Amino acid sequence: MRQKLPPLHALRIFEVAARAGSYSAAARELNLTHGAVSRQIASLEEWLGQPLFVREGQSMVASPHARALAREISAAFDHIADAAERYGKNRHVKVIRVSASATVAMRWLIPRLPLFAQACPEVDVRVSTVLSTEPAFRGSFDVAIRRDVPSGGQFQAWPLFRESNTVIASPSLLARSGIRTVEQLAAETWLSTETRPGDWEAWIEAASQSTLRASRTLRFDHFFVTLQAVVDGLGFGIGPFPTLDADCTTGRLQKPFPALLSPGSTYYALVPLDADKPVHMRAFVDWLQSVSTKEK
């Protein structure tokens, strides 16, 4: 494997040059000469067998191919730095890496993290997000928040909460439409999500309105896009709770029919069985469970 690695010093200089925009900018940032930067990138280009920079005027700038490579390398260096901080002899920062789906991370977890910071101010929680269309697990993490528990026995799992779905809309749209009954929804635009098929159908069934249909429908690829369209008043959507509680509390969203609910997904906290389990990580999982219990 080591024989397949490019020269690491050249990789580091290349990443800075691609990010900074030119050899000269990289030289200033790294306190090197322009010639030293040029030689290291030339050695990397020779190793890769193709050019990475092209001349534009008086400057050498990264090609689109090189910028894509630089993003991958930058992420790898970040991962190495994170590991060194976490496992170094003199580490003093307690870090928990949490992986969660984008909507749950943005709408449920992050609004509640200040409460954990108050309880454990010495712990640094770092959140990374995944899309439902991506592989279930990628990257490294200490705790994952996911729908359902994967088979295979690789994780210790704790249930957090089960979502309930209901109609959501912006306050401005509700004021304009004057919606008072479920039947009036037939004259409105319904917003749906490719990654959450059947949400409207399940809610209609729960509302005992199986023949209800929209006058117009708009579909988006991911729920956080649909959610933004709802907030902007483009139409009515189906939203999960307690995930969107904060949006209702701040007045971004309203629930015209809060008592009419359809069952949604169950979310779990997952900890890899082979992961390091320090006291502060267990405290974080306990806090997640306590927050979800209070919201049931």
C-alpha positions, 0 to 999 in steps of 0.5 A: 500500500505504501508503494501506491502512495504519492510523495506526501510532502509533495501532496501537502504542497499541492493541496495548498497550491490548489486551495490558495490558487497559485504557486506564489500564494502557496509559497507565501503560505508555506514560507517556501520559494516559488521554485521549491513549490514548482519542483514539488508539484512537478515531482507529483505530476511525474508520479501521477503521469499527468499535469495538474496545473496550467498556465493562465497569464503569469500564474500557474492554476490548478486544472478542474481535475487537480481541484477535484484531487485536492478536495480528496487530499484535503479531506484525507489530511483533515482526517489524519489531523483529527486522528492525531488530535484524538489519539496523541499522547498529549491530547486534551480536547475531548471530541465526539464525532457524530454522523447523521442524516442531513435533515436530522442533523440540521433540524433536530440535533444541532438546535439541541447541542447547546444543551449538551454544551452546557452540561459538558462544556469540555466536550467538542461535538463534531457533526458530519452529514450524509444523504439518504441516497448515499451509502449507509455508512462512510467516513469515521465516527463515534456515534451515528444517528440513523433510521433503523438498526443495520443487520450484522451486529456491528453496532450497539444501538439505542432507540432515540425517537419515532417521528410522526408526520403531519402537514406543514406550511409557511405562516404566509401561505396559510394566511393567503390560502385560508385553509381550515379543513383537510378537504381544502388542500385539494385546491393547493400545491403539494410538495413531496420528496423523492427520498421520502416516497409515500408520505402524502399517501400515508397521511391521507390514509391516516386522515381518512381522506383516501380520495383526496388529491392535489391540484398540483404537485412538485417533487424535490430530490432531498427533504431539506430542499422540500423543506426550504420550498415549504418555508418559502411558501411554495406549497404544503408539505409533509413534515416529521416531528419532533425533528421540525419542532424548532422550526415551529417554535421559531415560527418558520413553519406551522401545522394546520392539522396537528392532531392528524398524524401518520407514523414515521421513521424510528431513529437510533443512536449507533455506536460501533462495537469496536470503537473506543468508548470513553466516559464522555461518549457514553455521557453523550449517548445518555444525553441523546436518550434523555432529550428524546425521552423528554420529547415523547 
